[in-house]
Amino acid sequence: MDESNDPTSARYLTVREVATALRVSNMTVYRLVSSGELPSVKVGRSVRLRAEDVEGYLHGRLRTAG
């Protein structure tokens, strides 16, 4: 298996960690997950997000001024 697609080697973040990093509420992160904009994994009753998916989401939202 390609190491970049190996789910066991990925770094997973909690909703709170993502919300803190993006300076948004936990509910905003849950809405992004619910809408499918941010892929996530359910672990029991918890939601986890791969760090690379969060980074990809941010890169897709970047805009240049001008």
Secondary structure, DSSP 4 states (H G I P E B T S, - for coil): --GGG-TTTS-EEEHHHHHHHHT--HHHHHHHHHHTSS--EEETTEEEEEHHHHHHHHHHH-----
